[in-house]
Every structure is written in C-alpha cells, then in structure tokens.
C-alpha cells in the first residue's frame, strides 16, 4: 500500500488501530470492522495500480 495519508475517512471507521509509516497495526481482529478493512485494502490496491502499472509477461 502506498501509505495511509489519504485514507483518513476510511481509517476513522476502521476501529482500534495504530499507524506506522506504511504499516497498519491491529492487535485483535475483533477490534476492527472487517468490512472497512476490506474497503481499505481494495482502495489501496486501486491506488497502487494507478501509480504502478503491472504488465503480465
């Protein structure tokens, strides 16, 4: 993921977590909303794809 600086709206709904530079720290999965985590992952992958195109061989 290209960091979490642009994901404040999603992270605000995630639940109990901490952030590093490009790391998301979760102690227990029960502390977070799994649907919001899935949204965060999808959004991050979409943004990553826009930055770095992957061309299969």
C-alpha positions in Angstrom: 0.0 0.0 0.0 1.2 3.5 -0.8 1.0 4.7 2.8 -2.1 5.8 4.7 -2.0 9.5 4.4 -5.0 9.7 2.0 -7.2 7.2 3.8 -8.4 9.2 6.9 -12.1 8.8 6.1 -11.8 5.0 5.9 -9.4 4.7 8.9 -11.7 6.7 11.0 -14.3 4.0 10.6 -11.9 1.1 11.0 -11.7 0.8 14.7 -8.8 0.4 17.1 -5.5 0.6 15.2 -2.2 2.3 15.1 -0.2 3.5 12.0 3.5 3.4 11.2 4.9 5.0 8.0 3.3 2.4 5.7 2.2 -0.1 8.3 -1.2 -0.7 9.8 -1.1 -2.3 13.3 -4.1 -4.2 14.6 -3.8 -6.1 17.9 -7.1 -8.1 17.6 -9.3 -8.6 14.6 -12.3 -8.2 17.0 -11.1 -4.5 17.5 -11.8 -3.6 13.8 -14.7 -3.6 11.3 -13.7 -6.3 8.8 -15.9 -4.7 6.0 -14.0 -1.4 6.5 -10.6 -3.3 6.4 -11.7 -4.9 3.1 -12.6 -1.4 1.8 -9.2 -0.1 2.8 -7.4 -2.9 1.0 -9.5 -2.5 -2.2 -8.9 1.2 -2.2 -5.2 0.8 -1.5 -4.8 -1.7 -4.3 -6.7 0.6 -6.7 -4.5 3.5 -5.9 -1.4 1.3 -6.2 -2.5 0.1 -9.6 -2.9 3.7 -10.7 0.7 4.5 -9.6 2.5 1.4 -10.8 1.1 -0.4 -13.8 1.7 -4.2 -13.8 2.2 -5.8 -17.2 2.0 -9.6 -17.1 4.6 -11.4 -19.2 
